[in-house]
Amino acid sequence: MLKAVLFDLGGTLVDFAGGDLDSYRASFLAVAAKHPDRYQEIVSAHTQYLLLRHKALVTLQEATFEEALNRTLYDLSRTELRILLEELHEQELKRASLCSETQEALRSLHMRGMRMGLVSNNPFPSSILRLILTHFGIREYFEVVVSSADVAVRKPNPDIFFVALDAMHIAPCDALYVGDTIEKDVAGAKAAGMKAAWINRKSQSTKAPIPDYDISSLFELVAIVK
């Protein structure tokens, strides 16, 4: 019996316009401009992030903004680090919009008593992801929010899914994961023993690993969880 639905964030619930790496550079530059005394260090932190990201693609260990900032701004206090992360988050929100059916689909699942969680590959910690969810008015729907930045591994590594499932006390076979990529979302969820729904808004051809559900809209989840 399906007891929980877990979601990816970017491309599934929220649309982040533009490529990640280009937008991250723009965000770092915008934040650096607000701190002229630390400008070069913050710009260098972006370079550090790129180096970490390159390694992450091989190891599936997450590259985080926090580690990149700590590598170049050695004397940052926890408060100063949080401020910089929130400023980067504010810049990223400028390119973000809620996918058209997200709010209503989540509300429908919630009204049916479905438990929900979030599992995201993200350079921001889960505390920032909660701010994003709050900004879009959907925080209340998520019992658990897990960022790869917190658990140090990225999808498709199944361990990141286990963190969320353990927190919810849900067995993998009783959970469905919804994401927009085959390689990370579907492959990772199935490796963890979960069912997988591929949100395929562009009607792309399905490839291995084959998702349990190929859906074009989040509204289709309502019928799946009945």
N, C-alpha and C positions, 0 to 999 in steps of 0.2 A: 504493500500500500504506500502510495506517495505521501510523505509527511512534510516535505520541505522543498522549496525551490530556491536555488542560489543563483545569483546573477553576476555576470561581468559588468563593468562600468562603461568604459569608453567604447562607443560604437554599438552598444547594446541598450543602455538606458540613457546615456548622455552622448551627444555628438560633439566631438572636439574638432573644429575645423582646422584643416592644414596638417602637415606632417609634424610628428612629435618633435623630432630633433631640431627642425627649423624654428618651431614655436618656442621650444625650451631656450634656445639661444636668444630669441627676442625677449623672453621673460627675464633671463639673467641680465641682459643689457639694460632693460627698463629698471630693474631693482638696483643695479649698480649705479645708475644715474641718480638715484635717490640718496646714495651714500658716497659722495665724492671722495671722502677720506679713505674709503675701502674699495673704490671703484675697480682697481686692477685686480685685487684679490678676489672679488666676486666674479669678474670676467674669467679669471683663471680657474675658478671653481667650476665654471661651465666646461672648460677644457678637461678638467679632472673627471667630470661626469661622463664625457664622451669616452675617455679611456676606460672607465669602469663599465660603461654600457657595452663597449666592444668585448670586454672580457665576459660580461654577463651572458651574451649571446651564445657563448661556448659552454659556460659552466652552469647556466640556469640559476646563478646566484644574482639577486637583484642589485642593480646599481641605483643608489639613492642620492637625492639631493643633499641629505644630511651628511653623508660621508664625504661628498664632494666639497661641501662648504667647510667641513672640519679639516680637510686636507690643506686648505689654503688660508683659512682664518683661524689660526691656532689658538687664539686667546678668546674665542667666542664663549660667552656664558650660555647656559641653557635658555635663558630668557631672550637673549639676542638671536640665538639660533631659531627659536620659535617665531620671532618677529620676521626674520628673513624668509622662513618657509611660508609663513602666511602671506607675505608680500608676493612671493613667487606664485602662490595659489591664486591670489587676486588677479595677477596678470593672466594666468591660465584660464580663469573664469571668463575673461573677455572674449575668448574664442569658443566658449562652450554654450550649448543650448540643449534643452531637454528634448529627447526624441518624441515625436508627436503623440504617440500612444502610451508613453511610459506612465504618466500619472493615472490615467483611467484604468490601465491594465493592472497596475499594482493595487489600486483601490479594489478592483473586482476580486483579485486573489485574496486580499486581506479580508474582505467581507465574507469570503467562503471559508475563512479560518485557516488559510494556508500560511505556514511559517516561512519566513524569507530571510536570506542572508546575502552578503556581497563578498565576492572574492575577486580581487583586481591585481593585475600586474601594474605596479605604479611606483614612481620614484618618491611619492609623498607617503608619509606614515598614515595609518588609519585615522588618526585624529584630524588630519586635513581632509581625508575622504568624507568624514562625517560632516565637515563644514560644507563640502560640495553638495552632499545630499540635503542638508538643511537649507542651503541657498535655493535649491529647486523644490523645496517643500515635500520631499519624499523620505526624510530621515525616519519618520515614525514607522515605516513599513519593515525596517531591517533590524532583526534581532541581533545579528552579528555582522561586523564589518572587518574584513581581513585584507590587509595590503601586503603585497610581496616585500615592501620596504620593511615591514615589521618582522616577517618570518624568514627573510634572507634567501628565499627561493622563489623562482618564477614558474608560472604555468608554462609548459605542461607537466612540470614536476608534480606528482600527485600529493606531495606532502602539504602543499598550501591548501588543498581541499580538505585534507584530514584535520587541519587546524580548525577550520570553520565547523566541520561536522562534529568534531569532538566537543567544541564549545556549545553546540546545539543539542548534544547527546542524540544524534541521528546516525543511523547506520547508512553507509554509502548506497546500499541497494534501495533505500527508502527516499532517496533525494534525486532531484533533477537539476542539472546545471544548464544555464542559458547563456550563450555567448555568440560572438559574431565571427570567430575564426575557427577553422577546422584544426589547424596546427597546434594552437595553444589551448583553446577552450574545449573543443570536442575531444581531442586526443588526451588532454589532461584529466578531464572528468571521467572518461572511460577507463583510463589507467587507474583511477581511484576507485573504480567499481560503481560509479554513478551512471544514471541515464543522462543523455546529453541532447539538448535541443539547439540547433544551429539557427540563429536569426539571420536569414538569408534575404535581406531586403532587395538585393539587386538580381535575384533569380540566377545565381551562378550555378554552374554544374557541381554536383556533389562529388566529392572524392574521399578516399580513405583517410582516416577512419570514418566510416559511415555513421552519421548521427542517428539517434533513435527517432528524432523528429526534425524535419526540415520545414521551418516556418518563415513566413514573410512578414508577420506582424506579431507583436507581443500579445495581442488579443487572442491569438490561437491557443495560448497557454491555458485560458479559462476552460476550454473544452478538454484539454489534456489532463488537467488535475481533477476533473469531476470523478 
